[in-house]
Amino acid sequence: MLEAFSQIGEIHDVFLSAEHVLEEDIGRPICIANCGLCCISNVPHAITIEAIYAVSILAGMGRLKKMESIAEGWLLEHHPFATIYEGMPHGYTSPQLRDEWVSVSRSQCPFLDTMTMECIVHDCRPFTCRAYGVTRDSAELCPRPLGRGESISQRRYIPAEKLREFIGKCRSKWEIKNKAWIVSGFFPAVLYRAAQPEKFKGYVLDNRIASAKLVGVEYETSLMWQPQVNMLRAGKSADLVAAMGTKIQN
């Protein structure tokens, strides 16, 4: 597990370096301080090993209990857009469940501090959060002012082909080590499951968590890369990731 943690840390560092390169190229920060707009309408996904890593980081910072409580509150909260309580589903068992899953994914992340509009798990946020605005175009939602070479309809991003390849190789290694490590889901759900596995299991068996919050997703559909977004917009499978170059794209 230590090797997996080291690889996750390396991936985080590469995303941060890519962010700095992009900021230098466009001549401004990629995020507006205290904005939080992308968190208001997005509950991110993560794979289990990311959640285990986050639990380790949060425990070391003395913040794990608070984050557990927030995740637990989100899991047990009854949302009007998530009404099916049938335990943990195996995929989308009905069109209604699929619709409810979409509604959950587009709701507010529980780790957004609405007083400061800042992420309270920023140090251990998932890959999908780190990718937004860096390896995928953020023009759909991000309100930051335009930088050099950008337009209203398209922001610049870094294709990061080598990073995508490295993450793919790491995922394959993690799957060999432990198939459970690459099980994915909403970040609050997989984090709570990693921190409190027995309590999580009890809540699931008692049907206290909306099924839409428990649906797993395929890794590639996390939409970390712009070619996935482009294919989704074209009505094609986001899993079919197009080949990417190595230069910053306009």
Secondary structure, DSSP 8 states (H G I E B T S, - for coil): -HHHHHHHHHHHHHHHHHHHHHHHHHTS-SS-TT--HHHHT---EEEHHHHHHHHHHHHHTT-HHHHHHHHHHHHH---TT-----SS-SS--SHHHHHHHHHHHTS--TTEETTTTEETTGGG--HHHHHBTTTB--TTT--S---TT--SS---B---HHHHHHHHHHHHHHHHH-GGGG-EEEHHHHHHHHH-HHHHHHHHHTT-S-GGGT----GGGG--SHHHHHHHHTTS-TTS-----SS-B-
